[in-house]
Amino acid sequence: MRLWCAALLSSAWLLAQHAQGEAPVSGAALVQAHCVGCHSVQLVNSQRGNEAFWRGLIRWMQDQHNLWDIPAAQEAKIVAYLSAQDTSVPESRRPPLAPDLMPMTPLLPAEHRESVNDQDS
């Protein structure tokens, strides 16, 4: 809870500075201000996408999860920052398991349930 409050206060301070024109705010600072209240930095930084991906994700969060309106200039900096992240980093997720390695569930397609049953006999 303390961490969330600290993130919220620092976000408000950054946005207030930007609104008053006191200091230019970087894309990283805007990501901190707009994203880290709900998402970890690691989650945000682990995602990869082009500008269309990030704009679509922002719209989806606004439509589905009540994300506040982000001023156009700030959104442009956020999108530019996130889309410029290093895409040469390998994916950190493992590939999906093969169907025959999955546990028996009613959701497993019938043809795979039969092959798993054949292996068990």
Secondary structure, 3 states (H helix, E strand, C coil): CHHHHHHHHHHHHHHHHHHCCCCCCCHHHHHHHHHCCCCCHHHHHHCCCCHHHHHHHHHHHHHHHCCCCCCHHHHHHHHHHHHCCCCCCCCCCCCCCCHHHCCCCCCCCHHHHHHHHHHHC
